[in-house]
Amino acid sequence: MSAKPDPKKILDKAMQLEPTARAFVAETLLESLDLDQDFAVSQEWLEEIRRRCAEIDSGKAALLDSAMVINELRGKYTR
């Protein structure tokens, strides 16, 4: 019997990917979850979600590192 993959190692490797690749991995993993209940989402939100995902997948949307954004905002708004 083969050993199960180590989630920590997988996560460490995934964090080395470019932002768009990480977004793809995250999106794929979330879609793979078999949730017990469906969440009601309006048609408008579904269209917006699809539009945003398409922009990410195509490279049109620029993904930013959250730590970088927070540091930039702290520098801008702290005295």
Stockholm file with secondary structure:
# STOCKHOLM 1.0

chainA/1-79         MSAKPDPKKILDKAMQLEPTARAFVAETLLESLDLDQDFAVSQEWLEEIRRRCAEIDSGKAALLDSAMVINELRGKYTR
#=GR chainA/1-79 SS CCCCCCHHHHHHHHTTSCHHHHHHHHHHHHHHCCCSSCCCCCHHHHHHHHHHHHHHHHTCSCCCCHHHHHHHHHHHHCC
#=GC SS_cons        CCCCCCHHHHHHHHTTSCHHHHHHHHHHHHHHCCCSSCCCCCHHHHHHHHHHHHHHHHTCSCCCCHHHHHHHHHHHHCC
//
